């Protein structure tokens, strides 16, 4: 619940409002943002708090909750979600574990209001961050996939290698739509990066620490690709 604490919600709401204030966005967009921020800042136990995060969505839009914490839901939680619908489908996207952790750590530091320059951290401090519950659990792809398959069954789960998706986004997107049972997307897929993380380079010193911590996960990812090759759709 730390990410929904009053302190974190206040900081996040301020960041969104300040960003849009500086961008001279249209009045309708600014009005919507202020409404969203007001809803977001209510106590999280307010009835309808979560649903109200998605008010104002047009009929031709998809509403989504994006969080890398979703992959850490335990088997009982996945089964509870499955019990709410007969049409649950899960796509699990994974990538090179070292690159993933590097990106995640930079985002985490920025989100926590700290410098995203990982090179400024001492080796022990950096290692403690990478091994913390804030970073490490999201790297455990093998555990996540096995949990999903055991809880939901193979027919409800498909796997996507992030690097494959970047190479052929059209094919991957078409396969995702087929799996979800929705019409294929129309038009070209924009290739411009979104949600870009803080700029930083992977120095040899940083790479040594990241490889030591996350290198074994590369072998685990390879095992998953081999074991569940029939579930890969990228």
C-alpha positions as CSV (number, residue, x, y, z in Angstrom):
1,X,0.0,0.0,0.0
2,X,3.0,2.3,0.1
3,X,2.4,3.4,-3.5
4,X,-1.1,4.5,-2.4
5,X,-0.1,6.4,0.7
6,X,-1.2,10.0,1.1
7,X,2.4,11.2,0.6
8,X,2.9,9.3,-2.6
9,X,-0.5,10.2,-4.1
10,X,0.0,13.8,-3.3
11,X,3.5,13.9,-5.0
12,X,2.2,12.0,-8.0
13,X,-0.9,14.3,-8.4
14,X,1.3,17.4,-8.2
15,X,3.7,16.0,-10.8
16,X,0.9,15.4,-13.3
17,X,-0.8,18.8,-12.7
18,X,2.5,20.7,-12.9
19,X,3.5,18.9,-16.1
20,X,0.2,19.7,-17.8
21,X,0.2,23.3,-16.5
22,X,3.5,23.9,-18.2
23,X,2.4,22.3,-21.4
24,X,-0.4,24.7,-22.2
25,X,-2.8,21.8,-22.9
26,X,-6.4,22.4,-24.1
27,X,-8.9,23.4,-21.4
28,X,-10.9,20.2,-21.7
29,X,-7.8,18.1,-21.1
30,X,-6.8,20.3,-18.1
31,X,-10.3,20.0,-16.7
32,X,-10.2,16.3,-17.0
33,X,-6.8,16.1,-15.3
34,X,-8.0,18.2,-12.4
35,X,-11.0,15.9,-12.0
36,X,-8.8,12.8,-12.1
37,X,-6.4,14.3,-9.5
38,X,-9.3,15.2,-7.2
39,X,-10.6,11.6,-7.4
40,X,-7.1,10.2,-7.0
41,X,-6.5,12.2,-3.8
42,X,-9.6,10.9,-2.0
43,X,-9.0,8.2,0.6
44,X,-8.4,4.9,-1.2
45,X,-11.1,3.2,0.9
46,X,-13.7,5.6,-0.6
47,X,-16.4,3.5,-2.4
48,X,-15.8,3.6,-6.1
49,X,-12.3,5.1,-5.7
50,X,-10.6,2.7,-8.2
51,X,-13.5,2.7,-10.7
52,X,-13.4,6.5,-10.8
53,X,-9.8,6.5,-12.1
54,X,-11.3,5.5,-15.4
55,X,-14.2,7.9,-15.8
56,X,-14.4,9.9,-19.0
57,X,-13.0,7.2,-21.2
58,X,-14.4,7.4,-24.8
59,X,-16.2,4.4,-26.3
60,X,-13.3,3.9,-28.8
61,X,-10.7,3.9,-26.1
62,X,-9.3,1.1,-23.9
63,X,-8.8,1.7,-20.2
64,X,-5.9,0.0,-18.6
65,X,-4.0,-0.1,-15.3
66,X,-0.3,-0.3,-16.0
67,X,1.9,-1.7,-13.2
68,X,4.8,-4.1,-13.1
69,X,3.5,-5.2,-9.7
70,X,0.7,-7.1,-11.5
71,X,3.1,-9.9,-12.4
72,X,3.7,-10.6,-8.7
73,X,0.1,-11.5,-7.9
74,X,0.1,-14.9,-6.2
75,X,-1.8,-17.9,-7.4
76,X,-4.8,-17.4,-5.1
77,X,-5.1,-13.8,-6.3
78,X,-5.0,-14.9,-10.0
79,X,-7.7,-17.5,-9.3
80,X,-9.8,-14.8,-7.6
81,X,-9.5,-12.6,-10.7
82,X,-10.4,-15.6,-12.9
83,X,-13.5,-16.2,-10.9
84,X,-14.9,-12.8,-11.8
85,X,-15.1,-13.5,-15.6
86,X,-15.3,-16.4,-18.0
87,X,-13.1,-14.6,-20.5
88,X,-10.0,-13.8,-18.6
89,X,-6.9,-13.8,-20.8
90,X,-3.3,-13.0,-19.6
91,X,-0.4,-11.9,-21.7
92,X,3.0,-11.9,-19.9
93,X,5.7,-9.8,-21.5
94,X,9.3,-10.3,-20.4
95,X,12.6,-9.0,-21.5
96,X,16.4,-9.3,-20.9
97,X,16.5,-9.3,-17.1
98,X,19.6,-7.0,-16.8
99,X,18.1,-4.3,-19.2
100,X,14.7,-4.6,-17.4
101,X,16.2,-4.2,-14.0
102,X,18.3,-1.2,-15.1
103,X,15.2,0.6,-16.5
104,X,13.1,-0.4,-13.5
105,X,15.7,0.9,-11.0
106,X,16.0,4.3,-12.7
107,X,12.2,4.6,-12.8
108,X,11.9,3.6,-9.2
109,X,14.5,6.2,-8.0
110,X,12.7,8.9,-9.9
111,X,9.3,7.9,-8.6
112,X,10.7,7.9,-5.1
113,X,11.9,11.4,-5.5
114,X,15.5,10.5,-5.6
115,X,18.3,10.9,-8.2
116,X,18.0,8.4,-11.0
117,X,21.8,8.4,-11.4
118,X,22.5,4.9,-10.3
119,X,26.2,5.5,-10.7
120,X,26.1,7.9,-7.8
121,X,25.2,5.1,-5.4
122,X,27.9,3.1,-3.7
123,X,28.1,-0.6,-4.6
124,X,26.6,-1.8,-1.4
125,X,23.7,0.7,-1.6
126,X,23.0,-0.2,-5.2
127,X,23.0,-3.9,-4.5
128,X,20.7,-3.3,-1.5
129,X,18.3,-1.5,-3.9
130,X,18.4,-4.2,-6.5
131,X,17.8,-7.0,-4.0
132,X,14.9,-5.0,-2.3
133,X,11.2,-5.9,-2.7
134,X,11.0,-2.8,-4.9
135,X,13.1,-4.3,-7.8
136,X,13.9,-8.0,-7.4
137,X,10.4,-9.7,-7.4
138,X,9.5,-8.3,-10.8
139,X,12.5,-10.0,-12.3
140,X,11.4,-13.5,-11.3
141,X,9.8,-14.4,-14.7
142,X,10.1,-18.1,-14.2
143,X,8.1,-17.9,-11.0
144,X,5.5,-15.6,-12.4
145,X,4.9,-17.8,-15.5
146,X,4.7,-21.0,-13.5
147,X,2.2,-19.3,-11.1
148,X,0.0,-18.1,-13.9
149,X,0.0,-21.4,-15.7
150,X,-0.8,-23.4,-12.6
151,X,-3.5,-21.0,-11.5
152,X,-5.2,-20.3,-14.8
153,X,-4.2,-23.1,-17.2
154,X,-2.3,-22.8,-20.4
155,X,-5.3,-21.9,-22.5
156,X,-5.6,-18.5,-20.7
157,X,-1.9,-17.5,-20.8
158,X,0.4,-16.4,-23.6
159,X,4.0,-15.2,-23.4
160,X,5.7,-12.3,-25.3
161,X,9.4,-11.6,-25.5
162,X,9.7,-7.9,-25.4
163,X,12.7,-7.8,-27.8
164,X,10.7,-9.9,-30.3
165,X,7.8,-7.4,-30.1
166,X,10.2,-4.5,-30.9
167,X,11.5,-6.4,-33.9
168,X,8.0,-7.2,-35.4
169,X,5.3,-5.2,-33.6
170,X,2.7,-5.9,-36.3
171,X,2.9,-9.7,-36.0
172,X,3.0,-9.6,-32.2
173,X,0.0,-7.2,-32.0
174,X,-2.0,-9.4,-34.5
175,X,-1.3,-12.4,-32.4
176,X,-2.3,-10.6,-29.2
177,X,-5.6,-9.5,-30.8
178,X,-6.3,-13.1,-31.9
179,X,-5.6,-14.4,-28.5
180,X,-7.9,-11.8,-26.9
181,X,-10.6,-12.4,-29.4
182,X,-10.8,-8.8,-30.5
183,X,-10.6,-7.2,-34.0
184,X,-7.1,-6.5,-35.3
185,X,-5.8,-3.0,-34.9
186,X,-6.3,-0.7,-37.8
187,X,-3.6,1.6,-39.2
188,X,0.2,1.7,-38.6
189,X,1.6,1.1,-35.2
190,X,3.5,4.2,-33.9
191,X,7.1,3.4,-33.2
192,X,7.8,6.5,-31.1
193,X,8.9,5.6,-27.5
194,X,6.4,6.3,-24.8
195,X,6.9,6.4,-21.0
196,X,10.6,7.0,-21.6
197,X,12.7,6.5,-18.5
198,X,15.5,8.8,-17.2
199,X,18.5,9.0,-19.4
200,X,21.6,7.2,-18.0
201,X,24.3,4.9,-19.3
202,X,25.2,1.4,-18.2
203,X,28.8,1.9,-17.1
204,X,31.1,-1.1,-16.8
205,X,30.9,-0.8,-13.0
206,X,27.1,-0.8,-13.0
207,X,26.9,-3.6,-15.4
208,X,29.1,-5.8,-13.2
209,X,26.7,-5.3,-10.3
210,X,23.6,-5.8,-12.4
211,X,25.0,-8.9,-14.1
212,X,25.9,-10.4,-10.8
213,X,22.4,-10.0,-9.4
214,X,20.3,-10.6,-12.5
215,X,22.5,-12.7,-14.7
216,X,20.9,-16.0,-13.4
217,X,17.5,-14.8,-14.4
218,X,18.6,-14.9,-18.1
219,X,19.0,-18.6,-17.7
220,X,15.6,-18.9,-16.1
221,X,14.0,-16.9,-19.0
222,X,15.6,-19.3,-21.5
223,X,14.1,-22.2,-19.6
224,X,10.6,-20.6,-19.8
225,X,11.0,-20.0,-23.5
226,X,11.9,-23.6,-24.1
227,X,9.3,-25.1,-21.8
228,X,6.4,-22.9,-23.0
229,X,7.4,-22.4,-26.6
230,X,3.9,-23.3,-27.6
231,X,2.6,-20.3,-25.6
232,X,4.9,-17.7,-27.2
233,X,3.1,-15.3,-29.5
234,X,5.9,-12.9,-30.3
